[in-house]
Amino acid sequence: MALKDNRKRARSEAEKEARMQAILAAARDMIGESGFDGVTMAGLARRAGLAKGTLYLYVRTKEELFLALFVAAMEDFLVRFEAEARAETLVEDLTRLAREVPLFLPLYARLTAVIEVAVSGAALFAAKRRIGALSARFIAHLARLSGADEGRAAEVGQALMLTMQGAAQFDITARRPQ
């Protein structure tokens, strides 16, 4: 998905955000077509309608790209969790949402072993801050659903997230995009 007039410099924050969203959409398409290993920065720049140098202003490496995709997938997961999860069907809802949000589980499986170890400090720190804020929202909603106090919800929430990550790592061999 290329932006209209994509050769023009993105100056405003809205233009920069639109360009980043176009990059992420192009990356999702590439992963869907040829797996994680099929994503190249040159191919992504072409697909997004950008010069390769412009792409590097937004993401410096494939792993940084995958981290941005994970944060976006986690945001999508959380928005749906807040809208759809019910106390009576919490486990089923979590499982369903984790599977339905595109790339959430495959990226989660790669997060600590592949992605985070290859991302620079500043980019990793910014992503971790965003993930921390999303996790806090997840825990707050979990507390509302379960009626548990925030401390107990934090313990359960962390256990659930770790369980999802472990399940994703286990499941990755069955349905892994290359």
Backbone hydrogen bonds in HBPLUS format (Angstrom, degrees):
<---DONOR---> <-ACCEPTOR-->    atom                        ^
c    i                          cat <-CA-CA->   ^        H-A-AA   ^      H-
h    n   atom  resd res      DA  || num        DHA   H-A  angle D-A-AA Bond
n    s   type  num  typ     dist DA aas  dist angle  dist       angle   num
A0008-LYS N   A0005-ASP O   3.11 MM   3  5.80 164.1  2.14 118.8 123.9     1
A0016-LYS N   A0012-SER O   2.95 MM   4  6.26 159.8  1.99 152.1 157.8     2
A0017-GLU N   A0013-GLU O   2.84 MM   4  6.01 156.7  1.89 147.5 154.1     3
A0018-ALA N   A0014-ALA O   2.90 MM   4  6.08 155.7  1.96 143.5 150.4     4
A0019-ARG N   A0015-GLU O   2.94 MM   4  6.16 154.4  2.01 145.1 152.0     5
A0020-MET N   A0016-LYS O   2.93 MM   4  6.19 156.7  1.98 146.4 152.8     6
A0021-GLN N   A0017-GLU O   2.89 MM   4  6.13 157.7  1.94 150.3 156.3     7
A0022-ALA N   A0018-ALA O   2.97 MM   4  6.22 148.3  2.08 142.6 151.2     8
A0023-ILE N   A0019-ARG O   2.94 MM   4  6.27 150.2  2.03 147.4 155.7     9
A0024-LEU N   A0020-MET O   2.91 MM   4  6.22 160.4  1.95 152.2 157.1    10
A0025-ALA N   A0021-GLN O   2.89 MM   4  6.08 156.5  1.94 145.7 152.4    11
A0026-ALA N   A0022-ALA O   2.95 MM   4  6.10 158.6  2.00 144.8 150.6    12
A0027-ALA N   A0023-ILE O   2.91 MM   4  6.16 153.9  1.98 147.0 154.7    13
A0028-ARG N   A0024-LEU O   2.89 MM   4  6.15 157.1  1.94 149.5 155.3    14
A0029-ASP N   A0025-ALA O   3.04 MM   4  6.29 161.2  2.07 148.5 153.2    15
A0030-MET N   A0026-ALA O   2.96 MM   4  6.24 159.3  2.00 148.1 153.8    16
A0031-ILE N   A0027-ALA O   2.88 MM   4  6.12 161.9  1.92 155.0 159.5    17
A0032-GLY N   A0028-ARG O   2.90 MM   4  6.11 160.0  1.94 150.2 156.0    18
A0033-GLU N   A0029-ASP O   2.97 MM   4  6.21 143.4  2.11 145.5 155.5    19
A0034-SER N   A0030-MET O   2.78 MM   4  5.90 167.8  1.80 158.5 161.6    20
A0035-GLY N   A0031-ILE O   2.75 MM   4  4.18 141.9  1.89 126.4 126.5    21
A0038-GLY N   A0035-GLY O   3.11 MM   3  5.31 141.6  2.26 101.3 112.4    22
A0039-VAL N   A0036-PHE O   3.23 MM   3  5.64 166.6  2.25 111.7 115.8    23
A0037-ASP N   A0178-GLN O   2.34 MM 141  5.29 152.3  1.41 102.8 114.2    24
A0044-LEU N   A0040-THR O   2.82 MM   4  5.97 154.9  1.88 147.9 155.6    25
A0045-ALA N   A0041-MET O   2.90 MM   4  6.05 159.6  1.94 147.0 152.1    26
A0046-ARG N   A0042-ALA O   3.06 MM   4  6.32 163.9  2.09 148.3 152.4    27
A0047-ARG N   A0043-GLY O   2.88 MM   4  6.07 165.8  1.90 149.0 153.3    28
A0048-ALA N   A0044-LEU O   2.84 MM   4  5.99 154.6  1.90 152.0 158.5    29
A0049-GLY N   A0045-ALA O   2.95 MM   4  5.98 111.7  2.43 136.4 152.9    30
A0050-LEU N   A0045-ALA O   2.83 MM   5  4.92 166.4  1.84 150.3 149.6    31
A0049-GLY N   A0046-ARG O   3.03 MM   3  5.03 149.1  2.13 100.3 110.0    32
A0054-THR N   A0051-ALA O   3.00 MM   3  5.20 122.6  2.34 101.4 116.1    33
A0055-LEU N   A0051-ALA O   3.07 MM   4  6.47 156.2  2.13 154.7 161.5    34
A0056-TYR N   A0052-LYS O   3.14 MM   4  6.49 154.3  2.21 149.1 155.2    35
A0057-LEU N   A0054-THR O   2.99 MM   3  5.24 148.0  2.09 104.9 115.0    36
A0058-TYR N   A0055-LEU O   2.89 MM   3  5.45 149.0  1.98 115.0 124.2    37
A0059-VAL N   A0055-LEU O   3.01 MM   4  6.30 165.1  2.03 157.0 161.6    38
A0065-LEU N   A0061-THR O   3.03 MM   4  6.33 152.6  2.10 144.7 152.6    39
A0066-PHE N   A0062-LYS O   2.77 MM   4  6.11 158.0  1.82 152.8 158.9    40
A0067-LEU N   A0063-GLU O   2.87 MM   4  6.08 146.9  1.98 142.6 151.6    41
A0068-ALA N   A0064-GLU O   3.01 MM   4  6.29 156.3  2.07 144.6 150.3    42
A0069-LEU N   A0065-LEU O   2.88 MM   4  6.21 153.3  1.95 149.8 158.2    43
A0070-PHE N   A0066-PHE O   2.85 MM   4  6.09 148.5  1.95 141.6 150.3    44
A0071-VAL N   A0067-LEU O   2.96 MM   4  6.27 163.6  1.99 153.6 156.8    45
A0072-ALA N   A0068-ALA O   3.04 MM   4  6.25 161.1  2.08 146.4 151.6    46
A0073-ALA N   A0069-LEU O   2.86 MM   4  6.08 154.5  1.92 146.4 154.0    47
A0074-MET N   A0070-PHE O   2.76 MM   4  6.00 155.9  1.81 155.2 162.2    48
A0075-GLU N   A0071-VAL O   2.92 MM   4  6.17 151.8  2.00 146.0 153.7    49
A0076-ASP N   A0072-ALA O   2.98 MM   4  6.28 158.6  2.03 146.9 152.3    50
A0077-PHE N   A0073-ALA O   2.83 MM   4  6.07 160.5  1.87 149.6 155.2    51
A0078-LEU N   A0074-MET O   2.90 MM   4  6.09 161.7  1.93 148.5 153.0    52
A0079-VAL N   A0075-GLU O   2.95 MM   4  6.17 163.8  1.98 154.2 158.2    53
A0080-ARG N   A0076-ASP O   3.07 MM   4  6.26 165.2  2.10 151.4 155.2    54
A0081-PHE N   A0077-PHE O   2.79 MM   4  5.98 152.4  1.86 147.9 157.1    55
A0082-GLU N   A0078-LEU O   2.85 MM   4  6.03 166.5  1.87 156.3 158.4    56
A0083-ALA N   A0079-VAL O   3.13 MM   4  6.29 144.6  2.26 138.1 147.7    57
A0084-GLU N   A0080-ARG O   2.74 MM   4  5.70 153.2  1.81 154.4 160.8    58
A0085-ALA N   A0081-PHE O   3.05 MM   4  5.13 157.2  2.10 130.8 137.2    59
A0089-THR N   A0086-ARG O   3.18 MM   3  5.45 138.3  2.36 104.2 115.1    60
A0093-ASP N   A0089-THR O   2.77 MM   4  5.89 161.0  1.80 161.6 168.3    61
A0094-LEU N   A0090-LEU O   2.87 MM   4  6.07 163.9  1.90 155.0 158.8    62
A0095-THR N   A0091-VAL O   3.02 MM   4  6.19 166.4  2.04 151.0 154.7    63
A0096-ARG N   A0092-GLU O   2.88 MM   4  6.02 166.3  1.89 151.4 155.7    64
A0097-LEU N   A0093-ASP O   2.86 MM   4  5.94 171.0  1.87 153.9 157.0    65
A0098-ALA N   A0094-LEU O   2.94 MM   4  6.00 160.9  1.98 147.4 153.1    66
A0099-ARG N   A0095-THR O   3.16 MM   4  6.34 150.5  2.25 143.9 151.2    67
A0100-GLU N   A0096-ARG O   2.85 MM   4  6.03 146.2  1.97 148.6 159.3    68
A0101-VAL N   A0097-LEU O   3.01 MM   4  6.00 155.2  2.07 155.0 156.8    69
A0104-PHE N   A0101-VAL O   3.18 MM   3  5.69 164.4  2.21 130.5 134.7    70
A0107-LEU N   A0103-LEU O   2.99 MM   4  5.81 159.2  2.04 145.8 151.6    71
A0108-TYR N   A0104-PHE O   2.87 MM   4  5.94 151.9  1.95 145.1 154.3    72
A0109-ALA N   A0105-LEU O   2.90 MM   4  6.01 155.5  1.96 153.0 158.1    73
A0110-ARG N   A0107-LEU O   3.07 MM   3  5.13 129.0  2.34  96.5 109.9    74
A0111-LEU N   A0107-LEU O   3.01 MM   4  6.00 116.2  2.43 141.2 157.8    75
A0111-LEU N   A0108-TYR O   3.22 MM   3  5.00 149.8  2.32  96.6 105.5    76
A0114-VAL N   A0110-ARG O   2.99 MM   4  5.18 152.4  2.07 140.0 146.2    77
A0115-ILE N   A0110-ARG O   2.97 MM   5  6.04 168.0  1.99 152.5 155.6    78
A0116-GLU N   A0111-LEU O   2.83 MM   5  5.89 175.3  1.83 171.1 172.0    79
A0118-ALA N   A0115-ILE O   3.04 MM   3  5.58 152.0  2.12 115.6 124.0    80
A0119-VAL N   A0116-GLU O   3.46 MM   3  5.40 169.6  2.48 103.8 106.8    81
A0124-LEU N   A0120-SER O   2.92 MM   4  5.98 160.8  1.96 157.6 164.0    82
A0125-PHE N   A0121-GLY O   2.82 MM   4  5.89 159.8  1.86 151.1 156.9    83
A0126-ALA N   A0122-ALA O   3.04 MM   4  6.23 163.7  2.07 149.3 153.1    84
A0127-ALA N   A0123-ALA O   3.05 MM   4  6.22 160.5  2.09 145.6 151.1    85
A0128-LYS N   A0124-LEU O   2.82 MM   4  6.00 158.7  1.86 151.8 158.2    86
A0129-ARG N   A0125-PHE O   2.96 MM   4  6.19 152.9  2.04 147.6 154.5    87
A0130-ARG N   A0126-ALA O   3.14 MM   4  6.41 158.5  2.18 145.0 150.3    88
A0131-ILE N   A0127-ALA O   2.80 MM   4  6.06 162.0  1.83 154.4 159.9    89
A0132-GLY N   A0128-LYS O   2.80 MM   4  5.92 153.4  1.87 144.2 151.7    90
A0133-ALA N   A0129-ARG O   3.02 MM   4  6.30 153.6  2.09 146.2 152.6    91
A0134-LEU N   A0130-ARG O   2.95 MM   4  6.23 158.4  2.00 150.5 156.6    92
A0135-SER N   A0131-ILE O   2.82 MM   4  6.01 153.7  1.88 148.0 155.8    93
A0136-ALA N   A0132-GLY O   2.97 MM   4  6.21 150.3  2.06 143.8 151.4    94
A0137-ARG N   A0133-ALA O   3.12 MM   4  6.44 152.5  2.20 143.9 150.7    95
A0138-PHE N   A0134-LEU O   2.93 MM   4  6.22 154.7  2.00 147.4 154.8    96
A0139-ILE N   A0135-SER O   2.91 MM   4  6.16 161.4  1.94 152.1 156.2    97
A0140-ALA N   A0136-ALA O   2.92 MM   4  6.12 158.2  1.97 146.3 152.5    98
A0141-HIS N   A0137-ARG O   2.97 MM   4  6.17 160.1  2.01 149.9 154.8    99
A0142-LEU N   A0138-PHE O   2.88 MM   4  6.07 153.2  1.95 146.2 154.7   100
A0143-ALA N   A0139-ILE O   2.87 MM   4  6.11 152.0  1.95 147.9 155.0   101
A0144-ARG N   A0140-ALA O   3.05 MM   4  6.37 155.5  2.11 143.8 150.0   102
A0145-LEU N   A0141-HIS O   2.89 MM   4  6.16 162.3  1.92 152.7 157.3   103
A0146-SER N   A0142-LEU O   2.92 MM   4  6.01 164.1  1.95 151.2 155.5   104
A0147-GLY N   A0143-ALA O   2.80 MM   4  5.47 137.7  1.98 142.9 152.2   105
A0153-ALA N   A0149-ASP O   2.89 MM   4  6.11 163.6  1.91 159.1 164.7   106
A0154-ALA N   A0150-GLU O   2.86 MM   4  6.00 144.1  1.99 141.0 150.3   107
A0155-GLU N   A0151-GLY O   3.15 MM   4  6.50 155.0  2.22 145.0 150.6   108
A0156-VAL N   A0152-ARG O   2.97 MM   4  6.26 168.1  1.98 156.4 159.2   109
A0157-GLY N   A0153-ALA O   2.70 MM   4  5.72 158.9  1.74 146.3 153.6   110
A0158-GLN N   A0154-ALA O   2.90 MM   4  5.98 161.9  1.94 147.0 151.2   111
A0159-ALA N   A0155-GLU O   3.04 MM   4  6.23 157.3  2.10 143.5 150.2   112
A0160-LEU N   A0156-VAL O   2.81 MM   4  6.07 156.3  1.86 151.5 158.5   113
A0161-MET N   A0157-GLY O   2.92 MM   4  6.14 161.5  1.96 150.8 155.4   114
A0162-LEU N   A0158-GLN O   2.96 MM   4  6.12 162.2  1.99 148.9 153.9   115
A0163-THR N   A0159-ALA O   2.89 MM   4  6.02 151.7  1.97 143.7 152.2   116
A0164-MET N   A0160-LEU O   2.86 MM   4  6.13 155.7  1.92 148.5 154.9   117
A0165-GLN N   A0161-MET O   2.93 MM   4  6.18 157.3  1.99 146.4 152.7   118
A0166-GLY N   A0162-LEU O   2.88 MM   4  6.09 161.8  1.91 148.5 153.5   119
A0167-ALA N   A0163-THR O   2.81 MM   4  5.98 160.4  1.85 150.0 155.9   120
A0168-ALA N   A0164-MET O   2.83 MM   4  5.98 151.7  1.91 144.3 152.5   121
A0169-GLN N   A0165-GLN O   2.95 MM   4  6.23 154.3  2.02 146.8 153.4   122
A0170-PHE N   A0166-GLY O   2.95 MM   4  6.19 154.1  2.02 147.3 154.5   123
A0171-ASP N   A0167-ALA O   2.81 MM   4  5.92 156.5  1.87 147.9 154.7   124
A0172-ILE N   A0168-ALA O   2.92 MM   4  5.80 124.0  2.24 140.3 152.7   125
A0174-ALA N   A0171-ASP O   2.93 MM   3  5.49 140.6  2.09 115.5 126.4   126
